[in-house]
Amino acid sequence: MAEIVNLKAVKKAKARAEKDRAAEANRAKFGRTKAERRRDDSETQKRDRTLDGARLDE
């Protein structure tokens, strides 16, 4: 025989899991400190300056 399942509980569990996945993605995307953002920006600027300085013009 089939197992009896409460559909309301299944829907709630599914919604909760989706909400947790979205929260994890947001933590990864926005969960950095100001110092980390500044460090990454300065590293990006330094890399861009280095690459632009090494560019060969034709």
C-alpha positions as CSV (number, residue, x, y, z in Angstrom):
1,M,0.0,0.0,0.0
2,A,1.0,3.6,-0.5
3,E,2.1,5.8,2.3
4,I,-0.3,8.5,3.4
5,V,1.2,12.0,3.0
6,N,0.0,15.3,4.3
7,L,0.2,17.5,1.2
8,K,0.1,20.7,3.2
9,A,3.2,19.7,5.2
10,V,5.0,18.6,1.9
11,K,4.3,22.0,0.4
12,K,5.5,23.9,3.5
13,A,8.7,21.8,3.5
14,K,9.4,22.4,-0.1
15,A,8.8,26.2,0.3
16,R,11.1,26.2,3.3
17,A,13.9,24.4,1.4
18,E,13.6,26.9,-1.5
19,K,13.8,29.8,0.9
20,D,16.9,28.3,2.5
21,R,18.5,27.9,-0.9
22,A,17.8,31.5,-1.8
23,A,19.2,32.7,1.5
24,E,22.4,30.8,1.0
25,A,22.8,32.3,-2.5
26,N,22.2,35.8,-1.1
27,R,24.8,35.2,1.7
28,A,27.3,34.2,-0.9
29,K,26.5,37.2,-3.1
30,F,26.1,40.0,-0.5
31,G,27.7,38.6,2.6
32,R,31.1,40.3,2.4
33,T,32.5,43.0,4.7
34,K,33.4,46.5,3.5
35,A,37.1,45.7,3.9
36,E,36.7,42.6,1.7
37,R,34.9,44.6,-1.0
38,R,37.6,47.3,-0.9
39,R,40.4,44.7,-1.1
40,D,38.8,43.0,-4.1
41,D,38.2,46.4,-5.8
42,S,41.9,47.4,-5.3
43,E,43.1,44.0,-6.6
44,T,40.9,44.4,-9.7
45,Q,42.2,47.9,-10.3
46,K,45.8,46.8,-9.9
47,R,45.3,43.9,-12.3
48,D,43.6,46.2,-14.9
49,R,46.5,48.7,-14.6
50,T,49.0,46.0,-15.1
51,L,47.3,44.5,-18.1
52,D,46.8,48.0,-19.7
53,G,50.4,48.8,-19.2
54,A,51.5,45.6,-20.9
55,R,49.2,46.1,-23.8
56,L,50.9,46.0,-27.2
57,D,49.4,48.6,-29.7
58,E,49.4,47.8,-33.3
